């Protein structure tokens, strides 16, 4: 039902906003839109939230994973990799979801209950502190249209490892964010974690919400100028 309904919506729109090149390509493939009709404007973050996080000491071997606990998010691969790493490595998982019970069963089966911690429903400042304390952020999701959590990890100067899939591949620069291909090889992931953990994050282009608003405003103005009427926009999200 999604594609016929989506096609009608997108056909009526003067412009369509995608939050990544990956999302743009999905629109072109699924709805046969004119590529000139689609504008890519990434999601933004509030960079001011991260200004004072540099004072928080890093935990030397803490891997952080943030995201709804679903199978496709790939948290299980990080857990399966822990036994291949030095016992000082710990994993912190933040969020909740239907896959948690299976993750807990996996953790217990591997004897890792003392190396994995679950957190959820955290106040914003505590979440920011967790970003800053972690020495590595990992997201092995199969499908992401953008990933705010990767943007926030990089804003906190925490190096990242992501799956080389969907929009996550657009974050990979092999300086601040590193990629690993599917199917996930735990041996290769362990090597990559050992190489990347604790790296210094340099300059990364991250959009602030004010920039997003200005970009959206330009599109509305262009539509008004070209048609003399209010432009309609639609976003896949």
matplotlib code that plots the C-alpha trace (Angstrom):
import matplotlib.pyplot as plt

x = [0.0, 2.9, 4.2, 0.8, 0.0, 3.5, 3.5, 0.4, 1.8, 5.2, 3.6, 1.6, 4.7, 6.6, 9.8, 10.8, 13.3, 15.6, 17.9, 20.7, 21.9, 20.8, 17.2, 17.3, 18.3, 15.4, 13.0, 14.3, 14.1, 10.7, 8.8, 10.5, 10.7, 12.6, 15.9, 15.8, 12.7, 14.6, 16.8, 19.1, 19.1, 20.6, 19.2, 20.8, 22.0, 22.4, 26.2, 26.1, 25.1, 28.5, 30.7, 31.7, 31.9, 35.7, 36.1, 34.6, 37.3, 37.2, 36.8, 39.7, 37.9, 34.2, 32.2, 28.9, 25.9, 22.7, 19.6, 16.3, 16.9, 15.8, 17.6, 18.4, 20.4, 23.2, 23.9, 24.3, 27.4, 29.1, 28.2, 29.6, 32.8, 33.4, 35.0, 37.6, 38.7, 40.7, 38.6, 38.9, 36.6, 33.0, 29.9, 27.2, 23.9, 21.4, 17.8, 15.0, 13.1, 11.7, 15.0, 16.4, 15.4, 17.3, 20.3, 20.3, 20.1, 23.1, 25.0, 24.3, 25.2, 28.6, 29.2, 29.4, 26.9, 29.7, 30.9, 27.7, 25.4, 21.9, 20.6, 17.3, 15.1, 18.1, 17.9, 19.4, 22.5, 23.3, 23.1, 25.5, 27.9, 27.8, 28.7, 31.7, 32.9, 32.9, 36.1, 34.2, 30.7, 29.5, 26.4, 26.0, 22.5, 21.4, 19.1, 19.4, 18.2, 20.6, 21.5, 21.4, 23.3, 26.4, 26.2, 26.0, 28.8, 31.1, 30.0, 31.2, 34.5, 34.0, 35.3, 32.8, 32.5, 29.4, 28.2, 28.9, 25.2, 22.4, 23.1, 25.7, 28.2, 28.0, 29.6, 32.7, 35.8, 38.4, 39.6, 36.7, 34.3, 35.3, 33.2, 32.8, 30.9, 28.1, 28.1, 29.8, 32.9, 33.5, 37.3, 37.6, 35.3, 37.5, 40.6, 38.9, 37.7, 41.3, 42.7, 40.0, 39.3, 40.6, 41.4, 41.2, 38.2, 39.1, 36.8, 33.6, 30.9, 27.8, 24.7, 23.1, 19.3, 19.6, 21.4, 18.6, 16.0, 17.8, 18.1, 14.4, 13.5, 15.4, 13.5, 10.2, 11.2, 12.4, 9.0, 7.1, 9.2, 8.8, 5.1, 3.9, 2.2, 3.0, 5.2, 4.3, 7.1, 7.1, 9.7, 10.0, 10.4]
y = [0.0, 2.3, 2.7, 3.7, 6.1, 7.5, 8.0, 10.1, 12.2, 12.8, 13.5, 16.4, 17.9, 20.6, 19.6, 16.6, 16.7, 13.8, 13.7, 11.7, 10.7, 7.1, 8.3, 10.3, 7.2, 5.2, 7.9, 7.7, 3.9, 3.4, 6.4, 7.3, 10.9, 13.6, 13.9, 17.7, 17.6, 16.2, 18.2, 16.6, 18.5, 16.5, 16.5, 18.8, 18.8, 21.4, 21.7, 24.0, 20.9, 19.5, 22.5, 21.6, 17.8, 17.9, 18.2, 14.7, 12.1, 9.2, 5.6, 3.9, 0.7, 1.5, 0.8, 2.6, 1.6, 3.7, 2.8, 1.0, -2.7, -4.4, -7.3, -5.2, -2.7, -5.3, -5.0, -8.8, -8.6, -6.3, -8.7, -11.7, -9.8, -9.0, -12.4, -11.7, -8.5, -7.8, -8.4, -4.7, -3.9, -3.1, -2.4, 0.1, -0.2, 2.7, 2.3, -0.3, -2.5, -5.9, -7.5, -6.9, -10.3, -12.1, -9.9, -10.6, -14.3, -14.0, -12.1, -14.6, -17.5, -16.0, -15.2, -11.5, -10.1, -8.3, -6.6, -5.3, -2.6, -1.6, 1.9, 3.5, 6.6, 8.8, 12.6, 14.5, 15.7, 12.2, 10.8, 13.6, 12.6, 9.0, 10.0, 11.9, 9.2, 6.4, 5.7, 4.3, 4.4, 1.5, 1.2, -1.9, -1.3, -2.6, 0.3, 4.0, 7.0, 9.3, 8.5, 11.3, 9.1, 9.0, 12.7, 13.2, 10.8, 12.7, 16.0, 14.5, 13.7, 10.0, 7.9, 5.7, 2.3, 1.8, -0.8, 0.0, 0.1, 2.5, 6.1, 5.0, 4.6, 8.3, 8.9, 6.8, 8.8, 6.5, 9.3, 9.8, 7.1, 3.7, 1.1, -2.7, -4.7, -7.1, -10.0, -8.9, -10.9, -10.7, -11.3, -8.3, -6.3, -7.1, -5.9, -2.7, -1.9, -2.4, -0.1, 2.6, 2.8, 6.0, 7.8, 11.5, 12.9, 15.9, 18.3, 16.8, 18.7, 18.5, 20.6, 22.7, 23.0, 26.7, 25.7, 23.2, 25.9, 28.3, 25.6, 24.7, 28.4, 28.9, 26.0, 27.6, 31.0, 29.5, 27.8, 31.0, 33.0, 30.5, 29.9, 32.9, 30.6, 28.6, 25.6, 22.2, 19.9, 16.4, 14.4, 10.6, 10.7]
z = [0.0, 0.6, -2.9, -4.6, -1.8, -1.7, -5.5, -5.3, -2.5, -4.2, -7.6, -6.0, -4.3, -6.0, -4.2, -2.1, 0.7, 1.4, 4.4, 2.6, -0.9, 0.0, 0.7, -2.6, -4.5, -2.8, -4.0, -7.5, -7.6, -5.9, -7.3, -10.5, -9.5, -11.5, -9.8, -10.1, -7.9, -5.0, -2.6, -0.1, 3.3, 6.2, 9.6, 12.1, 15.7, 18.4, 18.4, 21.5, 23.6, 22.9, 23.7, 27.3, 26.9, 26.4, 30.1, 30.7, 30.9, 28.4, 29.5, 27.7, 26.5, 26.5, 23.3, 23.0, 21.0, 20.9, 19.1, 19.3, 20.0, 16.8, 15.0, 12.0, 14.2, 14.5, 18.2, 18.4, 16.2, 18.7, 21.6, 19.6, 19.1, 22.8, 23.6, 20.9, 22.7, 25.8, 28.9, 29.8, 26.9, 27.9, 25.9, 26.9, 25.1, 25.3, 24.3, 24.5, 22.0, 21.2, 20.5, 24.0, 25.5, 22.8, 23.3, 27.0, 26.3, 24.0, 26.6, 29.3, 27.0, 26.2, 29.9, 29.3, 31.8, 33.7, 30.5, 29.0, 30.5, 29.3, 29.8, 28.7, 29.1, 30.1, 30.7, 27.8, 29.7, 30.9, 27.4, 26.2, 29.0, 27.9, 24.3, 25.7, 28.0, 25.4, 23.6, 20.5, 19.0, 16.9, 14.8, 12.6, 11.3, 7.9, 7.2, 8.1, 6.2, 8.1, 11.7, 14.3, 16.8, 14.5, 14.1, 17.8, 18.5, 16.1, 17.7, 21.0, 19.4, 19.7, 16.8, 15.1, 13.3, 11.1, 8.8, 5.1, 4.3, 3.5, 4.6, 7.1, 4.3, 3.7, 7.2, 6.4, 5.9, 7.4, 9.7, 12.1, 11.0, 9.8, 7.9, 7.9, 5.3, 5.6, 6.4, 9.6, 10.3, 14.1, 13.6, 11.3, 13.6, 16.6, 14.6, 13.5, 17.0, 18.3, 15.6, 15.9, 19.6, 21.2, 17.9, 17.8, 15.9, 13.7, 11.9, 10.6, 8.7, 10.8, 10.1, 12.8, 12.9, 12.0, 8.7, 8.0, 8.5, 6.2, 3.5, 3.7, 3.6, 0.4, -1.2, -0.2, -1.5, -4.8, -5.2, -4.4, -6.8, -9.7, -9.3, -7.4, -5.0, -1.9, -2.6, -1.2, 0.0, 1.2, 3.0, 2.9, 6.7]

ax = plt.figure().add_subplot(projection="3d")
ax.plot(x, y, z, "-o")
ax.set_aspect("equal")
plt.show()
